[in-house]
């Protein structure tokens, strides 16, 4: 199964046994895949926690504010460029693409941190 997540496609990460495997082989394969998944989880938890430390509400807020500002700057630039009507120049299009890329990257970083918290890779501290 494939679904669209933002601008990128991701595939389902659920185990789907081959139809021609016997039940014993399916269980054995499922066990191997669970070991692989746990290894990936443990690796992510160890490495990401050492790089990022605790995920605090303030870190999430900083990313969210930066993404919102980048979105606003991108859209405002597009509005400003098109106010006189007509089409935009190739240079303006390049500038818009750069601004959109900044928004996309900040938005993706926010979603990545959120996913890390959701999956338990980093410890979340509300930091009230």
C-alpha positions in Angstrom: 0.0 0.0 0.0 1.3 3.5 -0.9 0.1 6.7 0.5 1.1 10.3 0.0 2.7 12.1 3.0 3.2 15.7 2.2 5.0 15.8 -1.2 6.7 12.4 -0.7 5.3 8.9 -1.2 5.7 6.4 1.5 4.9 2.7 1.5 3.2 0.7 4.2 5.6 -0.9 6.7 3.2 -3.6 7.7 4.2 -7.3 7.2 2.2 -8.9 4.4 3.1 -12.6 4.0 3.6 -14.1 0.6 0.6 -16.2 -0.4 2.7 -19.2 -1.3 4.5 -19.5 2.1 3.4 -22.1 4.5 2.3 -20.9 8.0 5.5 -22.0 9.7 7.7 -20.1 7.2 5.4 -17.1 7.6 5.8 -17.1 11.4 9.6 -17.5 11.0 9.8 -14.6 8.5 7.6 -12.5 10.8 9.9 -13.2 13.7 13.0 -12.2 11.6 11.2 -9.0 10.5 10.3 -8.1 14.1 14.0 -8.6 15.1 15.0 -6.3 12.2 12.3 -3.7 13.2 13.5 -3.8 16.8 17.1 -3.3 15.7 16.1 -0.3 13.7 14.1 1.1 16.6 16.9 0.6 19.1 19.4 2.2 16.7 17.2 5.2 16.0 16.5 5.7 19.7 20.2 5.5 20.6 21.5 7.7 17.8 18.7 10.3 17.7 18.6 10.7 21.4 22.4 11.3 21.5 22.2 13.9 18.7 19.0 15.7 19.7 18.7 15.1 23.5 15.2 15.6 24.8 12.5 16.9 22.6 11.0 19.8 24.4 7.9 21.9 23.6 10.1 24.9 23.0 12.0 23.0 20.2 8.7 22.1 18.6 7.5 25.6 18.9 10.7 27.0 17.3 10.4 24.7 14.3 6.7 25.5 13.9 7.3 29.2 14.1 10.2 29.0 11.6 8.0 26.9 9.2 5.1 29.3 9.5 7.4 32.3 8.8 8.9 30.6 5.8 5.4 29.8 4.5 4.3 33.4 5.0 7.4 34.8 3.3 7.0 32.5 0.3 3.3 33.2 -0.2 3.8 37.0 0.4 6.5 37.0 -2.3 4.2 35.2 -4.7 1.5 37.7 -4.1 3.8 40.7 -4.5 5.2 39.3 -7.7 1.8 38.8 -9.2 0.1 42.0 -8.0 0.8 43.8 -11.3 -0.7 40.9 -13.2 0.9 38.9 -16.0 3.5 36.2 -15.5 6.5 36.2 -13.4 10.1 36.2 -14.7 12.3 33.2 -14.6 14.4 34.9 -11.9 11.2 35.4 -9.8 10.2 31.8 -10.3 13.7 30.7 -9.1 13.3 32.9 -6.0 9.9 31.5 -5.3 11.3 28.0 -5.6 14.0 28.8 -3.1 11.5 30.2 -0.7 9.2 27.2 -1.1 12.2 24.9 -0.5 12.9 26.7 2.7 9.3 26.1 3.9 9.3 22.5 2.7 12.6 21.7 4.6 11.4 23.4 7.8 8.1 21.7 7.6 9.7 18.3 7.0 12.0 18.8 10.0 9.0 19.6 12.2 7.2 16.5 11.0 10.4 14.4 11.4 10.8 15.5 15.0 7.1 14.9 15.7 7.5 11.4 14.3 10.6 10.7 16.4 8.6 11.6 19.5 5.6 9.5 18.4 7.8 6.5 17.8 9.7 6.9 21.0 13.1 7.6 19.4 13.5 10.7 21.6 12.1 11.5 25.0 9.5 14.3 25.0 9.5 16.8 27.8 6.7 19.4 27.9 9.1 21.8 29.7 6.2 23.7 31.3 
